[in-house]
Amino acid sequence: EVQLVESGENLVKPGGSLRLSCAASGFTFSDAWMSWVRQAPGKGLEWVGRIGSKSAGGTSDYAAPVKGRFTISRDDSKNTLYLQMSGLKIEDTAVYYCTRDRTALDYWGQGTVVTVSS
Amino acid sequence: DIVMTQTPLSLSVTPGQPASISCKSSQSLLHSDGKTFLYWYLQRPGQPPQLLIYEVSYRFSGVPERFSGSGSGTDFTLKISRVETEDVGVYYCMQGIQLPKTFGQGTKLEI
């Protein structure tokens, strides 16, 4: 069974930094492309970025609103995906979902809440 | 960016009746390899989204047969043949042909 488990709730001040984690199981994580998607309170879904498998070069791509501030990385030895967020803004407040990316985002974690507030 | 436009934005359906949601993309989602990268998701209240349909018309594992997808190019439709109470939630279409992946605004289905 595919499982994706993100880290817990997080509160940070504007301009601060935070790292989210996503523990994966039930599939060969090292072969998987992975994406992060976020959902602001009461809003729709917004793709944040993705990282390729190491065998595909392990490159990452980002949505414009987060490019230069967010970095996606992975530790295949720990089956864990990360989202390093810096220069956080109030508008980054959202539930962040980790997803397996097979072009379709086929499996999703339960999400972790990030609140950016002074 | 490819803009995904869903209609209607809300839908009230009696159990047992059909429902239909439209999704239009600002560019063709047909890839040169012949695949069309259009997906449908359902987000039940308080839950993460779950994949229903991939590549326009293929039901994902465990998705009931009452869900079907159709369309081509830039125009797509999700149909529920007979709505059940568990189908309540917000439905999203998503394109995967080009980065950034983009979603429709969502269609809220109520019973």
Interface residues (C-beta under 8 A of the other chain):
Chain A: S35 V37 G44 L45 E46 W47 R50 D61 A63 A64 Y97 T103 A104 L105 D106 Y107 W108 G109 Q110 G111
Chain B: F37 Y39 Y41 Q43 P48 P49 Q50 L51 Y54 E55 F60 Y92 M94 G96 L99 P100 K101 T102 F103 G104 Q105 G106
